[in-house]
Amino acid sequence: MKNNLSAKAAKLFDSLPWPGPDNEAWRRTHLERLLPKGTLDAAAASPPPGTSLIDASKLSPAGAQDAETCFVRIITSAGCPQSIYVSEEARATGVKAFWESAENFPAGLEALENHLFHNPDRVQAWHWRNTPGAAIVQIPKGACLNKPILIEETLSADGKNLFSAPHVHIEAGGGSEAEIIWSLHASEASLQGQRPVVNAGITGTAEANSKLRVTLRQKLKGEMIFFLNNLFQAERDALVLFMESHTGSSLVKTHTSAILDGEGSEIRLNGLYLAGKDQHIDIGTLQDHRAPRAVSDALYKGAVYPGGWSVYQGLIQVQHDAAKTDAYLTNNNLLLGDGARADSLPQLNILTDDVKCSHGSTSGKLDSAQLFYLQSRGFPPVEAERALTEGFLAETLKNLRGHAAELLHTDLELALKAGTVWADG
Amino acid sequence: MNLKITNLKAGLPDKEILKGISLEVPSGEVHALMGPNGSGKSTLANVLAGHPQYEMTAGTIAMGNVDLTELEAHERARAGFFLAFQYPVEVPGITVGKFLKRAVELRRGEEGKFNVSGYITELRSAMDFMGMDQGFINRYLNEGFSGGEKKRMEILQMLMLNPNFAVLDETDSGLDIDALRIVAKGVNKLRGGKFGSLVITHYQRILDYVKPDKVHVMVEGHIVLSGGPDIVNELEARGYDWVKEMKK
């Protein structure tokens, strides 16, 4: 017997069609046009990964060298656990990091049901219907983790796994402090013309006065399709810092809900994305203010190459009870040549007075004076463009520190080097 | 190294601004280029640096035995040409340290074998020499810098890149006397060897600190007068009207 989430999701999945252009959130990501006919149906019908993988007792411990870089390291493949390492130091803090099958999701995750299915579409339902389980991190009250928790998901593209639905669930106890870095890669194996779908999700709750940093690195292969639905909830005076970096996948569609449930809570959402030739990246955010004096800020930046298309849809919603809200939303796009398209749709929906809210978006080309300046210092034109693009996007990494900052700067640098090749080709 | 400009004609696609400039700065010398507003001084600086906005319709530019005429901006830089900009742009997202490291690496042709610790020592000592706080290394290039800080950053770059020839485009404009002294100190540091320079200015003041070997005066896209440093005093005393007359 599966849990409530899976059962409800299965019903929703059966009752809903694939989202089409009549659904505002999907209007610019027209799946029927972007994907060969039957791609999603084939992926949705592909058999779930073997449940034998789920036996946590058989997991191999990760190497001891992890202790230097991280607190906890969880390695999963197609959403199922391969290895879990918890350092001695981490054990001493009482942090719990484990993988739990969908049958036994913790109460804290089940409690999010109303939020998760508030405005469901079939892609979201698909995630919950098919996720075999979740990597779960529970930070005890007052624990301060001074090293990151690393979660690494690899979709092995061996021709069998056409679909995976990995999930990460984080509960930060009152007054705790923790950082989670979730990396999504694809294995090097050839996809042989197949278009696997990764339909991922993060849920995170930050109890009163806690500080939670979550970073997502999406580095999937170009042929892959990536869906992502995140939900973060911040209680009184809690702080959530979320960063998402999309440097892979030919089709990306995300939505991140930031629910500011507690007075004085704060959520900062940051993201960067690259849309190369024939790539379609559609990013969505919601800053949902439900309590007074909460602060939220979303900063998303994208670079689009000729033949690429990016979409950003962001909404700041201020509910009746959310007086003294302070909310900002910014989306900036760089168009790297003719035939690059960036749609930016920031919106405000404010139901109370006495708030400070603003949004802004820009789409433009690289500044010719900056380009010449770099060239006058010896940078070849292609390198000058790349350096300026990197500088432009790197603003979104300003809230990161240490290991996360290093990883994402490297991801960006490598992706831009590859991106220059697309632009030339 | 010497810079030789021969019959240079250039401008915007629909407007000729430089109408046949010939000018030679011999190796090791510093020359001043003066002239009223709109005479084409900054256009000359940009054309020499290879700005793609300007079109060159005639003439040649050579630095030592390198013909710059057909080279792109980055190739001129790597050959050892340097332009200190009149208005250096702000480049958010790229730190001074990272930018300069790459620029120095490109200039020295040391890709892959660049000595990073040597570079950092050199940079720190150049910053001390220019009276700049080490904190600038981690700041974004020119972002939020004051006018004087931007100009010092130009000279710092010049010291680090060690060019064969440098054009300083009104580096003195908008500087107070202390900043001016420091900028002049930077230029004078490179003097003595083969380094050559063309100091473009509107005012006499910087020439009190950077003594030119020769002075040229430009009016409406022509060099109308060339001579010794005395010209500076004459311009200061009489203004530009009499040289404008010479053009007619």
Interface residues (C-beta under 8 A of the other chain):
Chain A: D367 S368 A369 Q370 F372 Y373 L374 Q375 S376 R377 G378 F379 P380 P381 A384 A387 L388 E390 G391 F392 L393 A394 E395
Chain B: A49 G50 H51 P52 Q53 E72 A73 H74 R76 A77 R78 L83 F85 P88 V89 V91 P92 G93 I94 F99 R102 A103 L106 R107 Y140 Q157 L161
